[in-house]
């Protein structure tokens, strides 16, 4: 019985780690020269410290490389080598990579689900559960990731940094991070509409004191924060809506992140 309890506890912890933590794209370098090759990795973790995820473990709904004069798309079950061979950086300028995976399912006990909602700032969902007497109900959820990373090739600049890639959850900087000096503004869009009061996290590592700052978006879905171009940044947010098929899950969540860096 003790072994069974331990196993169940490990499963719950593992499930919570899989869903209630950040997920991001991180290349070994963000600043490239034309013609350079790049090794891109996916990480999941907390505190902007994570474990590398095997690309082949999930299906890719969208994997797009936006280059200065073109865009290339692929999808399906792809391994890491295939995805990295797909990337070519022949043209100078900003290059944007977007990844959206297909849905995954998770089910959490009521207290774990409520804790997770608080941690991720999903106050509207928690309030709904309170108002509908569902605080003691398990959380049945489908989730997917909507992540982007921005690279700088050479010295040329362009507008790709603010490209709306068509994912349901979009994080869009209003200034080019590779030009900005003192502040940056990010906008959160869901179904192409600004999201008010979304919790937006600004992570920074690769500096003496790694940190995270928390903000809430305004009525236009925007947050402006002070900015110093050092280290690696990740901007992240989560959105959750009722799932369309209640026999499958109660909720559908979308996890967004946007990374860029100065190395």
Buried (B, 14 or more C-beta within 10 A) or exposed (E): EEEEEEEEEEEEEEBBBBBBBBBBBBBEEBBBEEEBEBEBBBBBBEEBEBEEBEBBEBEBBBBBBBBBEEEEEEBEEBEBEBBBEBBBBEBBBBBBBBBBBBBBEBEBBBEBBBBBBEBBBBEBBBEBBEEEEBEEBBBBBBBBBBBBBBBBBBEEBBEBBBBEBEBBBBBBBEBBBBEBEEEBBBBBBBEEEBBEEBBBBBBBBEEEEBEBEEBEBBEEBBBEEEBEBEBBBBBBBBBBBEBEEEEEBBBBBBBBBBBBBBE
